[in-house]
Amino acid sequence: MLIHQILNIDPREEVFLAEECLADLIALPVTMEVLESGEGLRESIEIREVGDGRDEGGDDGALLGVALKIREPTDLWLLLTDRYGEIELFGALPKGSASKVVRAQEEKFLEALVEWLSFALKEELFCESCPVRSPPLFVPEREASLERFLRPHLPRGGEVLEICCGSGMATQTLKSLGFRPWTVDLDSCEICLGLKSGHLDPTRAMVLDARLLSRFISPRKFDAVVGFMVGLIDAVNWPLWKDILTSSAELAKDLVIYTTYTEREAKMVAEAMNCAGWCGEVVANPDDLGIYDQWAWVGRRRR
Protein backbone atom coordinates (compact mmCIF):
# COMPACT_ATOMS: atom_id res chain seq x y z
CA MET A 1 0.00 0.00 0.00
CA LEU A 2 1.03 3.60 -0.52
CA ILE A 3 1.27 4.24 3.21
CA HIS A 4 3.93 1.54 3.58
CA GLN A 5 5.92 3.17 0.79
CA ILE A 6 5.67 6.58 2.45
CA LEU A 7 6.65 5.24 5.89
CA ASN A 8 9.42 3.17 4.29
CA ILE A 9 8.46 0.07 6.27
CA ASP A 10 8.00 -3.59 5.42
CA PRO A 11 4.73 -4.16 3.49
CA ARG A 12 3.96 -6.98 5.94
CA GLU A 13 3.85 -4.58 8.90
CA GLU A 14 0.35 -3.62 9.96
CA VAL A 15 -0.71 0.01 9.67
CA PHE A 16 -3.99 1.26 11.09
CA LEU A 17 -5.48 4.71 10.56
CA ALA A 18 -6.74 6.12 13.85
CA GLU A 19 -9.93 7.59 12.35
CA GLU A 20 -12.57 5.51 10.58
CA CYS A 21 -13.50 7.93 7.79
CA LEU A 22 -12.54 11.20 6.10
CA ALA A 23 -15.15 13.15 8.07
CA ASP A 24 -13.49 11.96 11.29
CA LEU A 25 -10.18 13.36 10.00
CA ILE A 26 -11.84 16.75 10.43
CA ALA A 27 -13.30 16.18 13.91
CA LEU A 28 -10.40 13.93 15.10
CA PRO A 29 -12.21 12.14 17.96
CA VAL A 30 -9.85 9.15 18.21
CA THR A 31 -6.72 11.20 17.52
CA MET A 32 -7.44 13.43 20.50
CA GLU A 33 -7.92 10.40 22.75
CA VAL A 34 -4.65 8.83 21.62
CA LEU A 35 -2.62 12.00 22.14
CA GLU A 36 -4.17 12.58 25.56
CA SER A 37 -3.29 9.04 26.61
CA GLY A 38 0.35 9.36 25.54
CA GLU A 39 0.27 5.88 23.98
CA GLY A 40 3.01 4.96 21.53
CA LEU A 41 4.97 8.18 21.77
CA ARG A 42 8.25 6.42 22.54
CA GLU A 43 8.70 5.32 18.92
CA SER A 44 7.30 7.20 15.97
CA ILE A 45 7.74 8.15 12.34
CA GLU A 46 7.04 11.72 11.31
CA ILE A 47 5.69 12.32 7.80
CA ARG A 48 6.65 15.75 6.53
CA GLU A 49 5.77 17.43 3.28
CA VAL A 50 8.51 17.46 0.70
CA GLY A 51 10.41 20.72 1.30
CA ASP A 52 13.02 22.53 -0.72
CA GLY A 53 15.49 19.64 -0.47
CA ARG A 54 18.06 21.49 1.62
CA ASP A 55 17.85 19.05 4.52
CA GLU A 56 16.44 15.60 3.82
CA GLY A 57 16.54 14.64 7.48
CA GLY A 58 15.60 17.94 9.05
CA ASP A 59 12.38 19.37 10.39
CA ASP A 60 11.60 21.65 7.43
CA GLY A 61 8.34 20.91 5.63
CA ALA A 62 4.84 20.87 7.08
CA LEU A 63 4.00 17.95 9.37
CA LEU A 64 1.50 15.77 7.51
CA GLY A 65 1.17 12.94 9.98
CA VAL A 66 2.73 10.76 12.64
CA ALA A 67 2.84 6.96 12.83
CA LEU A 68 3.09 5.68 16.40
CA LYS A 69 4.44 2.22 17.18
CA ILE A 70 1.93 0.33 19.29
CA ARG A 71 3.07 -2.89 21.03
CA GLU A 72 -0.06 -3.87 22.95
CA PRO A 73 -2.48 -5.56 22.46
CA THR A 74 -0.91 -6.18 19.05
CA ASP A 75 2.11 -4.92 17.14
CA LEU A 76 1.17 -2.17 14.63
CA TRP A 77 1.76 1.37 13.42
CA LEU A 78 -1.08 3.75 14.32
CA LEU A 79 -1.31 6.62 11.83
CA LEU A 80 -2.48 10.02 13.05
CA THR A 81 -2.90 13.28 11.16
CA ASP A 82 -4.36 16.66 12.02
CA ARG A 83 -3.62 18.04 8.56
CA TYR A 84 -7.31 18.35 7.70
CA GLY A 85 -8.68 18.88 11.18
CA GLU A 86 -10.66 21.72 12.64
CA ILE A 87 -7.98 22.15 15.32
CA GLU A 88 -4.21 21.68 15.34
CA LEU A 89 -3.16 18.91 17.70
CA PHE A 90 0.45 18.19 16.78
CA GLY A 91 1.98 21.49 17.89
CA ALA A 92 2.93 20.19 21.34
CA LEU A 93 3.56 16.59 20.29
CA PRO A 94 6.72 15.29 22.00
CA LYS A 95 9.23 13.66 19.72
CA GLY A 96 10.18 10.13 20.80
CA SER A 97 13.78 9.09 21.15
CA ALA A 98 13.48 6.62 18.27
CA SER A 99 11.68 8.99 15.88
CA LYS A 100 12.60 9.21 12.24
CA VAL A 101 11.41 11.54 9.49
CA VAL A 102 10.09 10.54 6.07
CA ARG A 103 8.89 12.84 3.32
CA ALA A 104 5.95 12.82 0.95
CA GLN A 105 4.05 15.09 -1.37
CA GLU A 106 0.77 16.13 0.21
CA GLU A 107 -1.32 14.76 -2.66
CA LYS A 108 0.42 11.38 -2.35
CA PHE A 109 -0.21 11.43 1.41
CA LEU A 110 -3.92 12.06 0.81
CA GLU A 111 -4.01 9.24 -1.74
CA ALA A 112 -2.44 6.93 0.87
CA LEU A 113 -5.12 7.84 3.42
CA VAL A 114 -7.90 7.36 0.87
CA GLU A 115 -6.42 4.03 -0.21
CA TRP A 116 -6.30 2.78 3.40
CA LEU A 117 -9.92 3.82 3.97
CA SER A 118 -10.91 2.12 0.71
CA PHE A 119 -9.21 -1.06 1.92
CA ALA A 120 -11.07 -0.84 5.23
CA LEU A 121 -14.35 -0.35 3.35
CA LYS A 122 -13.81 -3.30 1.00
CA GLU A 123 -12.78 -5.54 3.88
CA GLU A 124 -15.80 -4.33 5.91
CA LEU A 125 -13.57 -3.53 8.89
CA PHE A 126 -16.10 -1.12 10.36
CA CYS A 127 -19.30 -2.81 9.13
CA GLU A 128 -21.35 -5.32 11.08
CA SER A 129 -22.74 -6.69 7.82
CA CYS A 130 -22.86 -5.76 4.15
CA PRO A 131 -26.46 -4.94 3.14
CA VAL A 132 -25.88 -5.29 -0.62
CA ARG A 133 -24.04 -8.14 -2.32
CA SER A 134 -25.13 -7.70 -5.94
CA PRO A 135 -22.83 -5.97 -8.45
CA PRO A 136 -23.49 -2.31 -9.25
CA LEU A 137 -25.68 -1.32 -12.18
CA PHE A 138 -23.87 -0.73 -15.46
CA VAL A 139 -25.59 0.52 -18.64
CA PRO A 140 -23.30 0.42 -21.72
CA GLU A 141 -25.66 2.63 -23.72
CA ARG A 142 -25.32 5.36 -21.11
CA GLU A 143 -21.52 5.18 -21.21
CA ALA A 144 -21.50 5.51 -25.00
CA SER A 145 -23.91 8.46 -24.98
CA LEU A 146 -22.07 10.25 -22.18
CA GLU A 147 -18.73 9.70 -23.88
CA ARG A 148 -19.98 11.34 -27.07
CA PHE A 149 -21.24 14.31 -25.08
CA LEU A 150 -18.14 14.80 -22.91
CA ARG A 151 -15.39 14.25 -25.47
CA PRO A 152 -15.53 17.76 -27.01
CA HIS A 153 -15.64 19.46 -23.60
CA LEU A 154 -13.11 17.82 -21.30
CA PRO A 155 -9.42 18.80 -21.63
CA ARG A 156 -7.21 15.88 -22.60
CA GLY A 157 -4.94 14.70 -19.85
CA GLY A 158 -6.51 17.00 -17.26
CA GLU A 159 -7.30 16.30 -13.63
CA VAL A 160 -11.02 15.64 -13.12
CA LEU A 161 -13.19 15.45 -10.00
CA GLU A 162 -16.52 13.63 -10.18
CA ILE A 163 -18.95 14.45 -7.38
CA CYS A 164 -21.89 12.26 -6.34
CA CYS A 165 -20.30 9.34 -8.18
CA GLY A 166 -22.36 6.55 -6.62
CA SER A 167 -20.89 3.15 -7.42
CA GLY A 168 -19.07 4.51 -10.45
CA MET A 169 -21.34 3.84 -13.40
CA ALA A 170 -20.60 7.17 -15.10
CA THR A 171 -17.00 7.03 -13.86
CA GLN A 172 -16.39 4.35 -16.49
CA THR A 173 -16.96 6.99 -19.16
CA LEU A 174 -14.26 9.21 -17.69
CA LYS A 175 -11.88 6.24 -17.58
CA SER A 176 -12.66 5.34 -21.20
CA LEU A 177 -11.78 8.93 -22.15
CA GLY A 178 -8.35 8.48 -20.55
CA PHE A 179 -8.92 10.19 -17.21
CA ARG A 180 -8.02 8.93 -13.74
CA PRO A 181 -10.66 10.87 -11.83
CA TRP A 182 -11.02 11.64 -8.17
CA THR A 183 -14.51 10.57 -7.10
CA VAL A 184 -16.65 11.41 -4.08
CA ASP A 185 -19.99 10.30 -2.67
CA LEU A 186 -21.52 10.41 0.80
CA ASP A 187 -22.97 6.88 0.53
CA SER A 188 -20.29 4.49 1.79
CA CYS A 189 -22.19 1.43 0.52
CA GLU A 190 -22.22 2.82 -3.02
CA ILE A 191 -18.49 3.59 -2.88
CA CYS A 192 -17.87 0.11 -1.46
CA LEU A 193 -19.74 -1.49 -4.38
CA GLY A 194 -17.71 0.59 -6.82
CA LEU A 195 -14.46 -0.47 -5.17
CA LYS A 196 -15.37 -4.15 -5.05
CA SER A 197 -16.38 -4.10 -8.71
CA GLY A 198 -13.24 -2.25 -9.79
CA HIS A 199 -15.22 0.74 -11.05
CA LEU A 200 -13.51 3.14 -8.64
CA ASP A 201 -9.83 3.81 -7.98
CA PRO A 202 -9.11 2.96 -4.31
CA THR A 203 -6.57 5.78 -4.03
CA ARG A 204 -9.07 8.38 -5.30
CA ALA A 205 -12.52 7.24 -4.12
CA MET A 206 -13.65 9.37 -1.20
CA VAL A 207 -16.61 8.80 1.13
CA LEU A 208 -17.44 12.37 2.07
CA ASP A 209 -20.03 15.11 1.91
CA ALA A 210 -18.91 17.02 -1.19
CA ARG A 211 -19.33 20.28 0.73
CA LEU A 212 -16.34 19.26 2.88
CA LEU A 213 -13.97 18.64 -0.01
CA SER A 214 -12.24 21.97 0.51
CA ARG A 215 -10.86 20.61 3.80
CA PHE A 216 -8.78 18.15 1.78
CA ILE A 217 -8.30 19.73 -1.62
CA SER A 218 -7.18 23.26 -2.49
CA PRO A 219 -9.31 25.60 -4.65
CA ARG A 220 -8.98 25.35 -8.43
CA LYS A 221 -7.13 22.05 -8.18
CA PHE A 222 -8.97 20.34 -11.04
CA ASP A 223 -9.16 21.11 -14.73
CA ALA A 224 -12.81 20.06 -14.58
CA VAL A 225 -15.42 19.24 -11.96
CA VAL A 226 -18.28 17.05 -13.15
CA GLY A 227 -21.45 15.59 -11.67
CA PHE A 228 -23.74 13.23 -13.55
CA MET A 229 -27.48 12.98 -12.94
CA VAL A 230 -27.37 15.40 -10.02
CA GLY A 231 -30.71 15.31 -8.27
CA LEU A 232 -33.50 14.52 -8.55
CA ILE A 233 -33.92 18.16 -7.50
CA ASP A 234 -37.11 19.49 -5.94
CA ALA A 235 -38.10 22.51 -3.86
CA VAL A 236 -37.32 20.71 -0.61
CA ASN A 237 -33.80 19.48 -1.38
CA TRP A 238 -32.74 22.32 -3.67
CA PRO A 239 -30.89 24.33 -0.96
CA LEU A 240 -28.75 21.25 -0.23
CA TRP A 241 -28.05 20.55 -3.89
CA LYS A 242 -27.26 24.22 -4.48
CA ASP A 243 -24.61 24.14 -1.74
CA ILE A 244 -23.12 20.91 -3.07
CA LEU A 245 -22.90 22.14 -6.66
CA THR A 246 -21.55 25.63 -5.98
CA SER A 247 -19.01 24.56 -3.33
CA SER A 248 -17.71 21.72 -5.51
CA ALA A 249 -17.29 24.12 -8.42
CA GLU A 250 -14.75 26.11 -6.39
CA LEU A 251 -12.33 23.21 -6.87
CA ALA A 252 -12.37 23.68 -10.66
CA LYS A 253 -9.91 25.89 -12.50
CA ASP A 254 -12.31 26.82 -15.26
CA LEU A 255 -14.75 24.09 -16.34
CA VAL A 256 -17.80 22.55 -14.64
CA ILE A 257 -20.30 20.11 -16.18
CA TYR A 258 -23.43 18.95 -14.37
CA THR A 259 -25.97 16.66 -16.06
CA THR A 260 -29.60 16.22 -15.01
CA TYR A 261 -32.70 14.29 -15.99
CA THR A 262 -34.93 17.29 -16.78
CA GLU A 263 -34.57 20.71 -18.38
CA ARG A 264 -36.13 22.28 -15.28
CA GLU A 265 -33.32 20.93 -13.09
CA ALA A 266 -30.65 22.07 -15.55
CA LYS A 267 -32.11 25.60 -15.54
CA MET A 268 -32.09 25.66 -11.72
CA VAL A 269 -28.43 24.65 -11.77
CA ALA A 270 -27.68 27.34 -14.38
CA GLU A 271 -29.29 30.07 -12.28
CA ALA A 272 -27.43 29.08 -9.12
CA MET A 273 -24.08 28.81 -10.89
CA ASN A 274 -24.59 32.16 -12.59
CA CYS A 275 -25.09 33.76 -9.16
CA ALA A 276 -21.91 32.02 -7.96
CA GLY A 277 -19.74 33.63 -10.63
CA TRP A 278 -20.01 31.21 -13.52
CA CYS A 279 -21.36 31.59 -17.02
CA GLY A 280 -22.59 28.74 -19.16
CA GLU A 281 -25.39 27.21 -21.14
CA VAL A 282 -28.09 24.60 -20.72
CA VAL A 283 -27.64 21.88 -23.32
CA ALA A 284 -30.06 19.16 -24.44
CA ASN A 285 -28.50 15.70 -24.65
CA PRO A 286 -31.30 13.28 -25.65
CA ASP A 287 -30.66 9.63 -26.43
CA ASP A 288 -32.69 6.53 -27.19
CA LEU A 289 -32.86 5.44 -23.54
CA GLY A 290 -34.36 8.74 -22.40
CA ILE A 291 -33.29 8.12 -18.80
CA TYR A 292 -29.79 9.38 -18.03
CA ASP A 293 -28.09 12.75 -18.56
CA GLN A 294 -30.83 14.14 -20.82
CA TRP A 295 -29.85 17.72 -20.00
CA ALA A 296 -26.64 19.39 -18.92
CA TRP A 297 -25.23 22.68 -17.76
CA VAL A 298 -21.75 23.40 -19.12
CA GLY A 299 -20.07 26.40 -17.52
CA ARG A 300 -16.84 28.33 -17.18
CA ARG A 301 -15.62 30.89 -14.70
CA ARG A 302 -16.72 34.41 -15.48
CA ARG A 303 -13.68 36.45 -16.48
C-alpha positions as CSV (number, residue, x, y, z in Angstrom):
1,M,0.0,0.0,0.0
2,L,1.0,3.6,-0.5
3,I,1.3,4.2,3.2
4,H,3.9,1.5,3.6
5,Q,5.9,3.2,0.8
6,I,5.7,6.6,2.5
7,L,6.7,5.2,5.9
8,N,9.4,3.2,4.3
9,I,8.5,0.1,6.3
10,D,8.0,-3.6,5.4
11,P,4.7,-4.2,3.5
12,R,4.0,-7.0,5.9
13,E,3.8,-4.6,8.9
14,E,0.4,-3.6,10.0
15,V,-0.7,0.0,9.7
16,F,-4.0,1.3,11.1
17,L,-5.5,4.7,10.6
18,A,-6.7,6.1,13.9
19,E,-9.9,7.6,12.3
20,E,-12.6,5.5,10.6
21,C,-13.5,7.9,7.8
22,L,-12.5,11.2,6.1
23,A,-15.2,13.1,8.1
24,D,-13.5,12.0,11.3
25,L,-10.2,13.4,10.0
26,I,-11.8,16.7,10.4
27,A,-13.3,16.2,13.9
28,L,-10.4,13.9,15.1
29,P,-12.2,12.1,18.0
30,V,-9.8,9.2,18.2
31,T,-6.7,11.2,17.5
32,M,-7.4,13.4,20.5
33,E,-7.9,10.4,22.8
34,V,-4.6,8.8,21.6
35,L,-2.6,12.0,22.1
36,E,-4.2,12.6,25.6
37,S,-3.3,9.0,26.6
38,G,0.4,9.4,25.5
39,E,0.3,5.9,24.0
40,G,3.0,5.0,21.5
41,L,5.0,8.2,21.8
42,R,8.3,6.4,22.5
43,E,8.7,5.3,18.9
44,S,7.3,7.2,16.0
45,I,7.7,8.1,12.3
46,E,7.0,11.7,11.3
47,I,5.7,12.3,7.8
48,R,6.6,15.7,6.5
49,E,5.8,17.4,3.3
50,V,8.5,17.5,0.7
51,G,10.4,20.7,1.3
52,D,13.0,22.5,-0.7
53,G,15.5,19.6,-0.5
54,R,18.1,21.5,1.6
55,D,17.8,19.1,4.5
56,E,16.4,15.6,3.8
57,G,16.5,14.6,7.5
58,G,15.6,17.9,9.1
59,D,12.4,19.4,10.4
60,D,11.6,21.6,7.4
61,G,8.3,20.9,5.6
62,A,4.8,20.9,7.1
63,L,4.0,17.9,9.4
64,L,1.5,15.8,7.5
65,G,1.2,12.9,10.0
66,V,2.7,10.8,12.6
67,A,2.8,7.0,12.8
68,L,3.1,5.7,16.4
69,K,4.4,2.2,17.2
70,I,1.9,0.3,19.3
71,R,3.1,-2.9,21.0
72,E,-0.1,-3.9,23.0
73,P,-2.5,-5.6,22.5
74,T,-0.9,-6.2,19.1
75,D,2.1,-4.9,17.1
76,L,1.2,-2.2,14.6
77,W,1.8,1.4,13.4
78,L,-1.1,3.8,14.3
79,L,-1.3,6.6,11.8
80,L,-2.5,10.0,13.1
81,T,-2.9,13.3,11.2
82,D,-4.4,16.7,12.0
83,R,-3.6,18.0,8.6
84,Y,-7.3,18.3,7.7
85,G,-8.7,18.9,11.2
86,E,-10.7,21.7,12.6
87,I,-8.0,22.1,15.3
88,E,-4.2,21.7,15.3
89,L,-3.2,18.9,17.7
90,F,0.5,18.2,16.8
91,G,2.0,21.5,17.9
92,A,2.9,20.2,21.3
93,L,3.6,16.6,20.3
94,P,6.7,15.3,22.0
95,K,9.2,13.7,19.7
96,G,10.2,10.1,20.8
97,S,13.8,9.1,21.2
98,A,13.5,6.6,18.3
99,S,11.7,9.0,15.9
100,K,12.6,9.2,12.2
101,V,11.4,11.5,9.5
102,V,10.1,10.5,6.1
103,R,8.9,12.8,3.3
104,A,5.9,12.8,0.9
105,Q,4.1,15.1,-1.4
106,E,0.8,16.1,0.2
107,E,-1.3,14.8,-2.7
108,K,0.4,11.4,-2.4
109,F,-0.2,11.4,1.4
110,L,-3.9,12.1,0.8
111,E,-4.0,9.2,-1.7
112,A,-2.4,6.9,0.9
113,L,-5.1,7.8,3.4
114,V,-7.9,7.4,0.9
115,E,-6.4,4.0,-0.2
116,W,-6.3,2.8,3.4
117,L,-9.9,3.8,4.0
118,S,-10.9,2.1,0.7
119,F,-9.2,-1.1,1.9
120,A,-11.1,-0.8,5.2
121,L,-14.3,-0.4,3.3
122,K,-13.8,-3.3,1.0
123,E,-12.8,-5.5,3.9
124,E,-15.8,-4.3,5.9
125,L,-13.6,-3.5,8.9
126,F,-16.1,-1.1,10.4
127,C,-19.3,-2.8,9.1
128,E,-21.3,-5.3,11.1
129,S,-22.7,-6.7,7.8
130,C,-22.9,-5.8,4.1
131,P,-26.5,-4.9,3.1
132,V,-25.9,-5.3,-0.6
133,R,-24.0,-8.1,-2.3
134,S,-25.1,-7.7,-5.9
135,P,-22.8,-6.0,-8.5
136,P,-23.5,-2.3,-9.3
137,L,-25.7,-1.3,-12.2
138,F,-23.9,-0.7,-15.5
139,V,-25.6,0.5,-18.6
140,P,-23.3,0.4,-21.7
141,E,-25.7,2.6,-23.7
142,R,-25.3,5.4,-21.1
143,E,-21.5,5.2,-21.2
144,A,-21.5,5.5,-25.0
145,S,-23.9,8.5,-25.0
146,L,-22.1,10.3,-22.2
147,E,-18.7,9.7,-23.9
148,R,-20.0,11.3,-27.1
149,F,-21.2,14.3,-25.1
150,L,-18.1,14.8,-22.9
151,R,-15.4,14.2,-25.5
152,P,-15.5,17.8,-27.0
153,H,-15.6,19.5,-23.6
154,L,-13.1,17.8,-21.3
155,P,-9.4,18.8,-21.6
156,R,-7.2,15.9,-22.6
157,G,-4.9,14.7,-19.8
158,G,-6.5,17.0,-17.3
159,E,-7.3,16.3,-13.6
160,V,-11.0,15.6,-13.1
161,L,-13.2,15.5,-10.0
162,E,-16.5,13.6,-10.2
163,I,-18.9,14.5,-7.4
164,C,-21.9,12.3,-6.3
165,C,-20.3,9.3,-8.2
166,G,-22.4,6.6,-6.6
167,S,-20.9,3.1,-7.4
168,G,-19.1,4.5,-10.4
169,M,-21.3,3.8,-13.4
170,A,-20.6,7.2,-15.1
171,T,-17.0,7.0,-13.9
172,Q,-16.4,4.3,-16.5
173,T,-17.0,7.0,-19.2
174,L,-14.3,9.2,-17.7
175,K,-11.9,6.2,-17.6
176,S,-12.7,5.3,-21.2
177,L,-11.8,8.9,-22.1
178,G,-8.4,8.5,-20.6
179,F,-8.9,10.2,-17.2
180,R,-8.0,8.9,-13.7
181,P,-10.7,10.9,-11.8
182,W,-11.0,11.6,-8.2
183,T,-14.5,10.6,-7.1
184,V,-16.6,11.4,-4.1
185,D,-20.0,10.3,-2.7
186,L,-21.5,10.4,0.8
187,D,-23.0,6.9,0.5
188,S,-20.3,4.5,1.8
189,C,-22.2,1.4,0.5
190,E,-22.2,2.8,-3.0
191,I,-18.5,3.6,-2.9
192,C,-17.9,0.1,-1.5
193,L,-19.7,-1.5,-4.4
194,G,-17.7,0.6,-6.8
195,L,-14.5,-0.5,-5.2
196,K,-15.4,-4.2,-5.0
197,S,-16.4,-4.1,-8.7
198,G,-13.2,-2.3,-9.8
199,H,-15.2,0.7,-11.1
200,L,-13.5,3.1,-8.6
201,D,-9.8,3.8,-8.0
202,P,-9.1,3.0,-4.3
203,T,-6.6,5.8,-4.0
204,R,-9.1,8.4,-5.3
205,A,-12.5,7.2,-4.1
206,M,-13.7,9.4,-1.2
207,V,-16.6,8.8,1.1
208,L,-17.4,12.4,2.1
209,D,-20.0,15.1,1.9
210,A,-18.9,17.0,-1.2
211,R,-19.3,20.3,0.7
212,L,-16.3,19.3,2.9
213,L,-14.0,18.6,0.0
214,S,-12.2,22.0,0.5
215,R,-10.9,20.6,3.8
216,F,-8.8,18.1,1.8
217,I,-8.3,19.7,-1.6
218,S,-7.2,23.3,-2.5
219,P,-9.3,25.6,-4.6
220,R,-9.0,25.3,-8.4
221,K,-7.1,22.1,-8.2
222,F,-9.0,20.3,-11.0
223,D,-9.2,21.1,-14.7
224,A,-12.8,20.1,-14.6
225,V,-15.4,19.2,-12.0
226,V,-18.3,17.1,-13.2
227,G,-21.5,15.6,-11.7
228,F,-23.7,13.2,-13.6
229,M,-27.5,13.0,-12.9
230,V,-27.4,15.4,-10.0
231,G,-30.7,15.3,-8.3
232,L,-33.5,14.5,-8.5
233,I,-33.9,18.2,-7.5
234,D,-37.1,19.5,-5.9
235,A,-38.1,22.5,-3.9
236,V,-37.3,20.7,-0.6
237,N,-33.8,19.5,-1.4
238,W,-32.7,22.3,-3.7
239,P,-30.9,24.3,-1.0
240,L,-28.7,21.2,-0.2
241,W,-28.1,20.6,-3.9
242,K,-27.3,24.2,-4.5
243,D,-24.6,24.1,-1.7
244,I,-23.1,20.9,-3.1
245,L,-22.9,22.1,-6.7
246,T,-21.6,25.6,-6.0
247,S,-19.0,24.6,-3.3
248,S,-17.7,21.7,-5.5
249,A,-17.3,24.1,-8.4
250,E,-14.7,26.1,-6.4
251,L,-12.3,23.2,-6.9
252,A,-12.4,23.7,-10.7
253,K,-9.9,25.9,-12.5
254,D,-12.3,26.8,-15.3
255,L,-14.8,24.1,-16.3
256,V,-17.8,22.6,-14.6
257,I,-20.3,20.1,-16.2
258,Y,-23.4,18.9,-14.4
259,T,-26.0,16.7,-16.1
260,T,-29.6,16.2,-15.0
261,Y,-32.7,14.3,-16.0
262,T,-34.9,17.3,-16.8
263,E,-34.6,20.7,-18.4
264,R,-36.1,22.3,-15.3
265,E,-33.3,20.9,-13.1
266,A,-30.6,22.1,-15.5
267,K,-32.1,25.6,-15.5
268,M,-32.1,25.7,-11.7
269,V,-28.4,24.7,-11.8
270,A,-27.7,27.3,-14.4
271,E,-29.3,30.1,-12.3
272,A,-27.4,29.1,-9.1
273,M,-24.1,28.8,-10.9
274,N,-24.6,32.2,-12.6
275,C,-25.1,33.8,-9.2
276,A,-21.9,32.0,-8.0
277,G,-19.7,33.6,-10.6
278,W,-20.0,31.2,-13.5
279,C,-21.4,31.6,-17.0
280,G,-22.6,28.7,-19.2
281,E,-25.4,27.2,-21.1
282,V,-28.1,24.6,-20.7
283,V,-27.6,21.9,-23.3
284,A,-30.1,19.2,-24.4
285,N,-28.5,15.7,-24.6
286,P,-31.3,13.3,-25.7
287,D,-30.7,9.6,-26.4
288,D,-32.7,6.5,-27.2
289,L,-32.9,5.4,-23.5
290,G,-34.4,8.7,-22.4
291,I,-33.3,8.1,-18.8
292,Y,-29.8,9.4,-18.0
293,D,-28.1,12.8,-18.6
294,Q,-30.8,14.1,-20.8
295,W,-29.9,17.7,-20.0
296,A,-26.6,19.4,-18.9
297,W,-25.2,22.7,-17.8
298,V,-21.7,23.4,-19.1
299,G,-20.1,26.4,-17.5
300,R,-16.8,28.3,-17.2
301,R,-15.6,30.9,-14.7
302,R,-16.7,34.4,-15.5
303,R,-13.7,36.4,-16.5
